[in-house]
Amino acid sequence: MTSSNWIKILIAALIGIALGLVYGWVIAPVEYIDVTPNILREDYRADYVLMVAEANQNEQDPETAARRLAILGSESPAQIVASSLDYATNNGFTHNEILLLQGLLTAMQTYQPQGINAP
């Protein structure tokens, strides 16, 4: 093959890559619609748990808080809150936010689902 053929192949490949990127990023980008929160990044997940903690502070309803946390995965609500509290502590959340998460953690550690009697 001559060098002019290599140049044509390289130019064609670059044009194809450029057109593919334009199509994928501008013309028809992926849109996530109606997805569950269990795919959230850790920072967004911690923010979601913080919102649950704020709602729980106002409502004082651990049943509702546990249901809201259950959509984040198969871990127990206390484990979900504990991992978010660790993230919040290590990533500069305010003192009030950490207190809210600690309150929610306490509520989830003492929470007993309805229908299950404590000994």
N, C-alpha and C positions, 0 to 999 in steps of 0.2 A: 504494500500500500504506500502511496505517496503521502507526503506531508499535507497536501491540500485535502486529501480524503480524511485524514485525521482531524484536520481543522473543521471540516464540514460536520463530522460526527460530533465533535466537541460542541460546536455551536448548536446543533440540533438538540443535544442533551441538555444544554443550558437553557434553551428556549422551552423545552419540555418541562424542566424543573420549575422555571419561572411561571409558566402557565398553570402548572399544578398548584403551586403555592397561592397564586392569585385566586384560582377557583376555590381552593380550600379555605382560605382566610377571608376573602372579600365577597365572592359571589355566593357561595353556599357554605358558610361556616356551621359547625355543629352547634346546635342549640339544645341545652338540657332543659326539659320541661317536665314538671311533676315528678321529680326524683326525690327519693327519701333522704333524710338528713344523715343516714349512716355512712354516706360517702363523703362527708365533709372533711376538709383538712382539719388538723388538730387545733389551729387557732380559731377557726369558725365553730368547731365543735365546742371549744371552751366558751366562746361567746354565747352559743345556744344554751349551754348548761347555766351560764350566768343569768340569762333571761329567765330560765326556769326558776332559778334561785330567787330572782326579784319577784316573780309572780307568786312563788311560794311564801315569801315574806308577807305579801299582802293577803293572800288567800288562806294561809295556814291549812292547806289541804295536801297531806303527803300522798294520798291516793292519786290525785290529779298530777302531782309532780312526778310520781313514779311512772305513770302512763306516758307523760311527755318525754321522760328520759328513756323509756323502753324503745322508742323508735330509733335510738342511736346504736342499737346493736343488741347482742345476746348477753352481754355482761349484766351483772346486777346493777340496780340504780346506784348503790353505794360505791361500787367500783368505778362507774362512769364519772361520778362526782369527784371521787378521789383522784382520778387521773387528770381531770380538768383542774382541780385544785393544785396539783403538782405543777401543771403547765402554767397556771396563773401566778404561782409563787415564783417560778423561774423566769417569767417573761414580763415583769413590770406591771401587773395589774395593781390597781389602787388598794389601799388598806380596807376600804369599805367593800370593795368587790370581793376581796379575799374573805372578809367576815361573812358576807352573804353566802359564799360557797361553803364555808365552814358550817354555817347554820343549816344549809341544805344537806350537807354530808351527815350531820348529826340526825336530822330528820329521816334520812334514808337508812341510816344504821339502825334506828329504832323502829322503823316502819314495818308493820306486819300486814300483809295483804288481807283483804276481807275474806272470810271463810276459813282462815287458818288461825286457830286459837293458840295463843302462847301458853307454854306450860306453867 
